[in-house]
Amino acid sequence: MRGNIAQLMQQAQKMQENMQRVQEELASLEVTGNAGGGMVAVTLTGRMECRKVRIDPGVLSDPEMAEDLVAAAFNDAVNKANAASQEKMGAATAGMPLPPGMKLPF
């Protein structure tokens, strides 16, 4: 019994170290979402901080369309950042049995 607890604690510590490494990787990760066939591009970090917005000058003649394209590009970038985060977090917790439905980070 005591050996099992020690082994579980080692696994938890290793997972914590992996999680910290992944969070650092995500902080430096940049993803770009596009809309309107590349007419609008939004670049976010893995922490959902906006780094860059690029708008084709031709889009600015229609403010409503520009707004819609910026929103769509932002949502595309968020989806890409979330997918990258889930992939990296899944790799960090591989081998550590988690209860069904439990997601990390908590």
N, CA, C and O atoms as a GROMACS GRO file, in nm:
protein
  424
    1MET      N    1   0.083  -0.120   0.000
    1MET     CA    2   0.000   0.000   0.000
    1MET      C    3   0.087   0.125   0.000
    1MET      O    4   0.062   0.219  -0.075
    2ARG      N    5   0.190   0.126   0.085
    2ARG     CA    6   0.276   0.243   0.096
    2ARG      C    7   0.350   0.268  -0.036
    2ARG      O    8   0.369   0.382  -0.077
    3GLY      N    9   0.393   0.160  -0.102
    3GLY     CA   10   0.462   0.172  -0.230
    3GLY      C   11   0.372   0.231  -0.337
    3GLY      O   12   0.417   0.309  -0.421
    4ASN      N   13   0.243   0.195  -0.334
    4ASN     CA   14   0.148   0.249  -0.430
    4ASN      C   15   0.131   0.400  -0.414
    4ASN      O   16   0.123   0.474  -0.512
    5ILE      N   17   0.127   0.444  -0.290
    5ILE     CA   18   0.110   0.588  -0.264
    5ILE      C   19   0.235   0.663  -0.309
    5ILE      O   20   0.224   0.770  -0.368
    6ALA      N   21   0.351   0.607  -0.282
    6ALA     CA   22   0.476   0.672  -0.324
    6ALA      C   23   0.483   0.680  -0.477
    6ALA      O   24   0.524   0.782  -0.532
    7GLN      N   25   0.442   0.572  -0.543
    7GLN     CA   26   0.442   0.571  -0.689
    7GLN      C   27   0.342   0.673  -0.744
    7GLN      O   28   0.371   0.743  -0.841
    8LEU      N   29   0.226   0.681  -0.683
    8LEU     CA   30   0.125   0.777  -0.725
    8LEU      C   31   0.174   0.920  -0.705
    8LEU      O   32   0.149   1.006  -0.789
    9MET      N   33   0.242   0.945  -0.596
    9MET     CA   34   0.297   1.078  -0.570
    9MET      C   35   0.404   1.114  -0.673
    9MET      O   36   0.412   1.228  -0.717
   10GLN      N   37   0.486   1.015  -0.711
   10GLN     CA   38   0.587   1.040  -0.814
   10GLN      C   39   0.521   1.074  -0.947
   10GLN      O   40   0.563   1.166  -1.017
   11GLN      N   41   0.417   1.000  -0.981
   11GLN     CA   42   0.345   1.025  -1.106
   11GLN      C   43   0.282   1.165  -1.104
   11GLN      O   44   0.285   1.237  -1.203
   12ALA      N   45   0.225   1.202  -0.989
   12ALA     CA   46   0.162   1.333  -0.976
   12ALA      C   47   0.266   1.444  -0.990
   12ALA      O   48   0.239   1.546  -1.054
   13GLN      N   49   0.382   1.425  -0.932
   13GLN     CA   50   0.488   1.525  -0.941
   13GLN      C   51   0.537   1.538  -1.086
   13GLN      O   52   0.559   1.649  -1.136
   14LYS      N   53   0.552   1.424  -1.152
   14LYS     CA   54   0.596   1.427  -1.292
   14LYS      C   55   0.491   1.496  -1.379
   14LYS      O   56   0.525   1.575  -1.467
   15MET      N   57   0.364   1.467  -1.354
   15MET     CA   58   0.257   1.530  -1.430
   15MET      C   59   0.256   1.681  -1.405
   15MET      O   60   0.235   1.759  -1.498
   16GLN      N   61   0.279   1.722  -1.282
   16GLN     CA   62   0.283   1.864  -1.250
   16GLN      C   63   0.397   1.934  -1.324
   16GLN      O   64   0.379   2.044  -1.376
   17GLU      N   65   0.512   1.870  -1.330
   17GLU     CA   66   0.626   1.925  -1.404
   17GLU      C   67   0.593   1.935  -1.552
   17GLU      O   68   0.625   2.035  -1.617
   18ASN      N   69   0.530   1.830  -1.606
   18ASN     CA   70   0.490   1.832  -1.747
   18ASN      C   71   0.389   1.943  -1.775
   18ASN      O   72   0.397   2.011  -1.877
   19MET      N   73   0.295   1.960  -1.685
   19MET     CA   74   0.192   2.063  -1.701
   19MET      C   75   0.256   2.202  -1.701
   19MET      O   76   0.219   2.287  -1.781
   20GLN      N   77   0.353   2.224  -1.614
   20GLN     CA   78   0.420   2.352  -1.608
   20GLN      C   79   0.496   2.378  -1.739
   20GLN      O   80   0.492   2.489  -1.792
   21ARG      N   81   0.563   2.276  -1.789
   21ARG     CA   82   0.636   2.289  -1.915
   21ARG      C   83   0.540   2.320  -2.030
   21ARG      O   84   0.569   2.404  -2.114
   22VAL      N   85   0.426   2.252  -2.032
   22VAL     CA   86   0.328   2.274  -2.138
   22VAL      C   87   0.270   2.415  -2.129
   22VAL      O   88   0.249   2.480  -2.231
   23GLN      N   89   0.244   2.463  -2.007
   23GLN     CA   90   0.191   2.598  -1.993
   23GLN      C   91   0.290   2.702  -2.043
   23GLN      O   92   0.251   2.803  -2.101
   24GLU      N   93   0.418   2.678  -2.021
   24GLU     CA   94   0.521   2.768  -2.073
   24GLU      C   95   0.524   2.763  -2.226
   24GLU      O   96   0.539   2.866  -2.292
   25GLU      N   97   0.510   2.642  -2.282
   25GLU     CA   98   0.506   2.628  -2.427
   25GLU      C   99   0.384   2.701  -2.485
   25GLU      O  100   0.394   2.767  -2.589
   26LEU      N  101   0.271   2.688  -2.418
   26LEU     CA  102   0.149   2.753  -2.467
   26LEU      C  103   0.161   2.905  -2.462
   26LEU      O  104   0.106   2.975  -2.547
   27ALA      N  105   0.233   2.956  -2.362
   27ALA     CA  106   0.251   3.101  -2.352
   27ALA      C  107   0.325   3.155  -2.474
   27ALA      O  108   0.299   3.266  -2.519
   28SER      N  109   0.418   3.076  -2.527
   28SER     CA  110   0.496   3.122  -2.641
   28SER      C  111   0.434   3.081  -2.776
   28SER      O  112   0.478   3.128  -2.881
   29LEU      N  113   0.334   2.996  -2.772
   29LEU     CA  114   0.266   2.951  -2.894
   29LEU      C  115   0.187   3.066  -2.956
   29LEU      O  116   0.122   3.142  -2.886
   30GLU      N  117   0.194   3.078  -3.086
   30GLU     CA  118   0.111   3.175  -3.158
   30GLU      C  119   0.033   3.102  -3.266
   30GLU      O  120   0.088   3.021  -3.341
   31VAL      N  121  -0.096   3.133  -3.274
   31VAL     CA  122  -0.182   3.076  -3.378
   31VAL      C  123  -0.249   3.191  -3.451
   31VAL      O  124  -0.275   3.297  -3.394
   32THR      N  125  -0.277   3.170  -3.578
   32THR     CA  126  -0.341   3.274  -3.658
   32THR      C  127  -0.473   3.222  -3.713
   32THR      O  128  -0.479   3.117  -3.777
   33GLY      N  129  -0.577   3.298  -3.688
   33GLY     CA  130  -0.708   3.267  -3.743
   33GLY      C  131  -0.735   3.358  -3.861
   33GLY      O  132  -0.695   3.474  -3.862
   34ASN      N  133  -0.802   3.303  -3.962
   34ASN     CA  134  -0.829   3.378  -4.084
   34ASN      C  135  -0.978   3.379  -4.114
   34ASN      O  136  -1.053   3.291  -4.071
   35ALA      N  137  -1.020   3.482  -4.188
   35ALA     CA  138  -1.158   3.490  -4.236
   35ALA      C  139  -1.158   3.563  -4.370
   35ALA      O  140  -1.067   3.640  -4.400
   36GLY      N  141  -1.261   3.537  -4.447
   36GLY     CA  142  -1.274   3.604  -4.575
   36GLY      C  143  -1.164   3.567  -4.672
   36GLY      O  144  -1.116   3.652  -4.748
   37GLY      N  145  -1.123   3.442  -4.669
   37GLY     CA  146  -1.017   3.398  -4.759
   37GLY      C  147  -0.884   3.466  -4.732
   37GLY      O  148  -0.806   3.489  -4.824
   38GLY      N  149  -0.859   3.498  -4.606
   38GLY     CA  150  -0.733   3.561  -4.569
   38GLY      C  151  -0.738   3.713  -4.570
   38GLY      O  152  -0.636   3.779  -4.552
   39MET      N  153  -0.856   3.768  -4.592
   39MET     CA  154  -0.868   3.914  -4.593
   39MET      C  155  -0.850   3.973  -4.454
   39MET      O  156  -0.808   4.088  -4.438
   40VAL      N  157  -0.881   3.893  -4.352
   40VAL     CA  158  -0.860   3.934  -4.214
   40VAL      C  159  -0.787   3.821  -4.143
   40VAL      O  160  -0.823   3.704  -4.158
   41ALA      N  161  -0.685   3.856  -4.065
   41ALA     CA  162  -0.609   3.757  -3.988
   41ALA      C  163  -0.588   3.810  -3.847
   41ALA      O  164  -0.556   3.927  -3.828
   42VAL      N  165  -0.607   3.722  -3.749
   42VAL     CA  166  -0.587   3.757  -3.609
   42VAL      C  167  -0.490   3.656  -3.550
   42VAL      O  168  -0.509   3.535  -3.563
   43THR      N  169  -0.385   3.705  -3.486
   43THR     CA  170  -0.285   3.618  -3.424
   43THR      C  171  -0.299   3.628  -3.273
   43THR      O  172  -0.295   3.736  -3.215
   44LEU      N  173  -0.314   3.511  -3.209
   44LEU     CA  174  -0.326   3.502  -3.063
   44LEU      C  175  -0.215   3.414  -3.007
   44LEU      O  176  -0.159   3.330  -3.078
   45THR      N  177  -0.184   3.435  -2.880
   45THR     CA  178  -0.093   3.344  -2.811
   45THR      C  179  -0.176   3.230  -2.753
   45THR      O  180  -0.299   3.233  -2.758
   46GLY      N  181  -0.109   3.130  -2.700
   46GLY     CA  182  -0.178   3.019  -2.634
   46GLY      C  183  -0.253   3.062  -2.510
   46GLY      O  184  -0.337   2.988  -2.459
   47ARG      N  185  -0.223   3.182  -2.460
   47ARG     CA  186  -0.294   3.237  -2.344
   47ARG      C  187  -0.406   3.331  -2.386
   47ARG      O  188  -0.460   3.406  -2.304
   48MET      N  189  -0.441   3.327  -2.514
   48MET     CA  190  -0.550   3.406  -2.572
   48MET      C  191  -0.522   3.556  -2.569
   48MET      O  192  -0.615   3.636  -2.563
   49GLU      N  193  -0.395   3.594  -2.574
   49GLU     CA  194  -0.360   3.735  -2.585
   49GLU      C  195  -0.346   3.769  -2.733
   49GLU      O  196  -0.277   3.697  -2.807
   50CYS      N  197  -0.409   3.876  -2.776
   50CYS     CA  198  -0.402   3.916  -2.916
   50CYS      C  199  -0.267   3.981  -2.944
   50CYS      O  200  -0.228   4.076  -2.876
   51ARG      N  201  -0.198   3.929  -3.044
   51ARG     CA  202  -0.067   3.981  -3.082
   51ARG      C  203  -0.073   4.069  -3.206
   51ARG      O  204   0.003   4.165  -3.220
   52LYS      N  205  -0.165   4.034  -3.297
   52LYS     CA  206  -0.165   4.106  -3.425
   52LYS      C  207  -0.302   4.092  -3.492
   52LYS      O  208  -0.366   3.987  -3.483
   53VAL      N  209  -0.344   4.198  -3.557
   53VAL     CA  210  -0.465   4.195  -3.640
   53VAL      C  211  -0.426   4.256  -3.774
   53VAL      O  212  -0.373   4.366  -3.781
   54ARG      N  213  -0.453   4.182  -3.880
   54ARG     CA  214  -0.424   4.231  -4.015
   54ARG      C  215  -0.554   4.233  -4.094
   54ARG      O  216  -0.626   4.133  -4.102
   55ILE      N  217  -0.584   4.351  -4.152
   55ILE     CA  218  -0.708   4.368  -4.227
   55ILE      C  219  -0.672   4.420  -4.366
   55ILE      O  220  -0.604   4.522  -4.380
   56ASP      N  221  -0.718   4.349  -4.468
   56ASP     CA  222  -0.698   4.393  -4.606
   56ASP      C  223  -0.772   4.526  -4.624
   56ASP      O  224  -0.889   4.537  -4.587
   57PRO      N  225  -0.706   4.627  -4.680
   57PRO     CA  226  -0.770   4.759  -4.697
   57PRO      C  227  -0.901   4.754  -4.774
   57PRO      O  228  -0.988   4.839  -4.753
   58GLY      N  229  -0.918   4.658  -4.862
   58GLY     CA  230  -1.043   4.646  -4.939
   58GLY      C  231  -1.163   4.616  -4.852
   58GLY      O  232  -1.276   4.647  -4.890
   59VAL      N  233  -1.142   4.556  -4.737
   59VAL     CA  234  -1.251   4.519  -4.647
   59VAL      C  235  -1.306   4.642  -4.575
   59VAL      O  236  -1.422   4.644  -4.535
   60LEU      N  237  -1.224   4.744  -4.559
   60LEU     CA  238  -1.263   4.860  -4.480
   60LEU      C  239  -1.372   4.944  -4.544
   60LEU      O  240  -1.432   5.030  -4.477
   61SER      N  241  -1.400   4.922  -4.671
   61SER     CA  242  -1.507   4.998  -4.737
   61SER      C  243  -1.645   4.956  -4.688
   61SER      O  244  -1.743   5.029  -4.706
   62ASP      N  245  -1.655   4.838  -4.627
   62ASP     CA  246  -1.783   4.788  -4.573
   62ASP      C  247  -1.762   4.758  -4.425
   62ASP      O  248  -1.720   4.648  -4.390
   63PRO      N  249  -1.792   4.854  -4.337
   63PRO     CA  250  -1.765   4.836  -4.194
   63PRO      C  251  -1.832   4.714  -4.132
   63PRO      O  252  -1.772   4.646  -4.048
   64GLU      N  253  -1.956   4.684  -4.171
   64GLU     CA  254  -2.024   4.567  -4.114
   64GLU      C  255  -1.953   4.438  -4.152
   64GLU      O  256  -1.935   4.349  -4.069
   65MET      N  257  -1.913   4.428  -4.278
   65MET     CA  258  -1.841   4.308  -4.322
   65MET      C  259  -1.707   4.299  -4.248
   65MET      O  260  -1.666   4.190  -4.208
   66ALA      N  261  -1.638   4.412  -4.231
   66ALA     CA  262  -1.510   4.412  -4.161
   66ALA      C  263  -1.528   4.361  -4.018
   66ALA      O  264  -1.448   4.281  -3.970
   67GLU      N  265  -1.632   4.407  -3.951
   67GLU     CA  266  -1.659   4.363  -3.814
   67GLU      C  267  -1.684   4.213  -3.809
   67GLU      O  268  -1.631   4.143  -3.723
   68ASP      N  269  -1.765   4.164  -3.903
   68ASP     CA  270  -1.795   4.020  -3.906
   68ASP      C  271  -1.670   3.938  -3.934
   68ASP      O  272  -1.649   3.833  -3.872
   69LEU      N  273  -1.586   3.984  -4.025
   69LEU     CA  274  -1.464   3.911  -4.058
   69LEU      C  275  -1.365   3.911  -3.943
   69LEU      O  276  -1.298   3.811  -3.919
   70VAL      N  277  -1.354   4.023  -3.871
   70VAL     CA  278  -1.265   4.028  -3.755
   70VAL      C  279  -1.313   3.929  -3.648
   70VAL      O  280  -1.233   3.856  -3.590
   71ALA      N  281  -1.444   3.928  -3.623
   71ALA     CA  282  -1.499   3.834  -3.524
   71ALA      C  283  -1.475   3.690  -3.567
   71ALA      O  284  -1.436   3.606  -3.485
   72ALA      N  285  -1.497   3.661  -3.694
   72ALA     CA  286  -1.477   3.524  -3.744
   72ALA      C  287  -1.330   3.483  -3.735
   72ALA      O  288  -1.299   3.370  -3.697
   73ALA      N  289  -1.240   3.574  -3.770
   73ALA     CA  290  -1.096   3.544  -3.762
   73ALA      C  291  -1.054   3.522  -3.618
   73ALA      O  292  -0.975   3.433  -3.589
   74PHE      N  293  -1.107   3.603  -3.528
   74PHE     CA  294  -1.075   3.588  -3.385
   74PHE      C  295  -1.124   3.452  -3.335
   74PHE      O  296  -1.052   3.381  -3.265
   75ASN      N  297  -1.247   3.416  -3.371
   75ASN     CA  298  -1.302   3.286  -3.329
   75ASN      C  299  -1.221   3.170  -3.387
   75ASN      O  300  -1.200   3.070  -3.320
   76ASP      N  301  -1.176   3.184  -3.510
   76ASP     CA  302  -1.093   3.081  -3.573
   76ASP      C  303  -0.962   3.065  -3.494
   76ASP      O  304  -0.917   2.954  -3.469
   77ALA      N  305  -0.902   3.177  -3.456
   77ALA     CA  306  -0.777   3.172  -3.379
   77ALA      C  307  -0.800   3.110  -3.242
   77ALA      O  308  -0.718   3.030  -3.196
   78VAL      N  309  -0.910   3.144  -3.176
   78VAL     CA  310  -0.942   3.086  -3.044
   78VAL      C  311  -0.958   2.935  -3.056
   78VAL      O  312  -0.907   2.860  -2.973
   79ASN      N  313  -1.030   2.890  -3.159
   79ASN     CA  314  -1.048   2.746  -3.179
   79ASN      C  315  -0.916   2.675  -3.201
   79ASN      O  316  -0.894   2.566  -3.148
   80LYS      N  317  -0.827   2.736  -3.279
   80LYS     CA  318  -0.695   2.676  -3.303
   80LYS      C  319  -0.612   2.673  -3.175
   80LYS      O  320  -0.543   2.574  -3.148
   81ALA      N  321  -0.618   2.780  -3.096
   81ALA     CA  322  -0.543   2.784  -2.970
   81ALA      C  323  -0.596   2.680  -2.872
   81ALA      O  324  -0.518   2.613  -2.804
   82ASN      N  325  -0.727   2.666  -2.864
   82ASN     CA  326  -0.786   2.565  -2.775
   82ASN      C  327  -0.748   2.424  -2.818
   82ASN      O  328  -0.718   2.339  -2.734
   83ALA      N  329  -0.749   2.398  -2.949
   83ALA     CA  330  -0.713   2.265  -2.999
   83ALA      C  331  -0.566   2.235  -2.965
   83ALA      O  332  -0.535   2.123  -2.923
   84ALA      N  333  -0.479   2.331  -2.983
   84ALA     CA  334  -0.337   2.311  -2.952
   84ALA      C  335  -0.320   2.289  -2.802
   84ALA      O  336  -0.239   2.206  -2.761
   85SER      N  337  -0.394   2.362  -2.721
   85SER     CA  338  -0.386   2.348  -2.576
   85SER      C  339  -0.431   2.208  -2.533
   85SER      O  340  -0.365   2.143  -2.452
   86GLN      N  341  -0.543   2.163  -2.586
   86GLN     CA  342  -0.593   2.029  -2.550
   86GLN      C  343  -0.495   1.921  -2.593
   86GLN      O  344  -0.474   1.824  -2.520
   87GLU      N  345  -0.436   1.937  -2.709
   87GLU     CA  346  -0.340   1.838  -2.758
   87GLU      C  347  -0.218   1.832  -2.667
   87GLU      O  348  -0.173   1.724  -2.630
   88LYS      N  349  -0.164   1.949  -2.631
   88LYS     CA  350  -0.045   1.953  -2.547
   88LYS      C  351  -0.076   1.906  -2.405
   88LYS      O  352   0.006   1.837  -2.344
   89MET      N  353  -0.190   1.943  -2.352
   89MET     CA  354  -0.227   1.900  -2.216
   89MET      C  355  -0.251   1.750  -2.213
   89MET      O  356  -0.216   1.683  -2.116
   90GLY      N  357  -0.310   1.696  -2.319
   90GLY     CA  358  -0.333   1.552  -2.326
   90GLY      C  359  -0.202   1.476  -2.325
   90GLY      O  360  -0.192   1.371  -2.261
   91ALA      N  361  -0.102   1.529  -2.395
   91ALA     CA  362   0.029   1.464  -2.396
   91ALA      C  363   0.095   1.474  -2.260
   91ALA      O  364   0.166   1.382  -2.219
   92ALA      N  365   0.074   1.584  -2.189
   92ALA     CA  366   0.136   1.603  -2.058
   92ALA      C  367   0.079   1.510  -1.952
   92ALA      O  368   0.149   1.472  -1.858
   93THR      N  369  -0.048   1.472  -1.968
   93THR     CA  370  -0.112   1.387  -1.868
   93THR      C  371  -0.118   1.241  -1.911
   93THR      O  372  -0.178   1.159  -1.842
   94ALA      N  373  -0.055   1.208  -2.024
   94ALA     CA  374  -0.057   1.070  -2.072
   94ALA      C  375   0.003   0.977  -1.968
   94ALA      O  376   0.107   1.006  -1.909
   95GLY      N  377  -0.063   0.866  -1.946
   95GLY     CA  378  -0.013   0.769  -1.851
   95GLY      C  379  -0.064   0.791  -1.711
   95GLY      O  380  -0.050   0.703  -1.626
   96MET      N  381  -0.122   0.905  -1.684
   96MET     CA  382  -0.177   0.933  -1.551
   96MET      C  383  -0.326   0.907  -1.556
   96MET      O  384  -0.399   0.980  -1.625
   97PRO      N  385  -0.374   0.806  -1.486
   97PRO     CA  386  -0.517   0.775  -1.492
   97PRO      C  387  -0.600   0.885  -1.425
   97PRO      O  388  -0.582   0.914  -1.307
   98LEU      N  389  -0.690   0.944  -1.501
   98LEU     CA  390  -0.780   1.045  -1.447
   98LEU      C  391  -0.922   0.989  -1.451
   98LEU      O  392  -0.956   0.912  -1.541
   99PRO      N  393  -1.004   1.028  -1.354
   99PRO     CA  394  -1.143   0.982  -1.355
   99PRO      C  395  -1.215   1.030  -1.482
   99PRO      O  396  -1.182   1.137  -1.535
  100PRO      N  397  -1.310   0.953  -1.531
  100PRO     CA  398  -1.383   0.993  -1.652
  100PRO      C  399  -1.448   1.131  -1.635
  100PRO      O  400  -1.506   1.161  -1.531
  101GLY      N  401  -1.437   1.212  -1.737
  101GLY     CA  402  -1.497   1.346  -1.733
  101GLY      C  403  -1.410   1.453  -1.669
  101GLY      O  404  -1.442   1.571  -1.676
  102MET      N  405  -1.302   1.412  -1.606
  102MET     CA  406  -1.214   1.511  -1.542
  102MET      C  407  -1.124   1.573  -1.646
  102MET      O  408  -1.059   1.502  -1.724
  103LYS      N  409  -1.119   1.705  -1.647
  103LYS     CA  410  -1.038   1.775  -1.746
  103LYS      C  411  -0.932   1.858  -1.674
  103LYS      O  412  -0.953   1.905  -1.563
  104LEU      N  413  -0.819   1.874  -1.741
  104LEU     CA  414  -0.712   1.958  -1.689
  104LEU      C  415  -0.690   2.073  -1.784
  104LEU      O  416  -0.713   2.056  -1.903
  105PRO      N  417  -0.646   2.189  -1.738
  105PRO     CA  418  -0.626   2.223  -1.598
  105PRO      C  419  -0.759   2.235  -1.526
  105PRO      O  420  -0.862   2.256  -1.589
  106PHE      N  421  -0.756   2.221  -1.396
  106PHE     CA  422  -0.877   2.215  -1.314
  106PHE      C  423  -0.953   2.339  -1.327
  106PHE      O  424  -1.059   2.354  -1.265
   0.00000   0.00000   0.00000
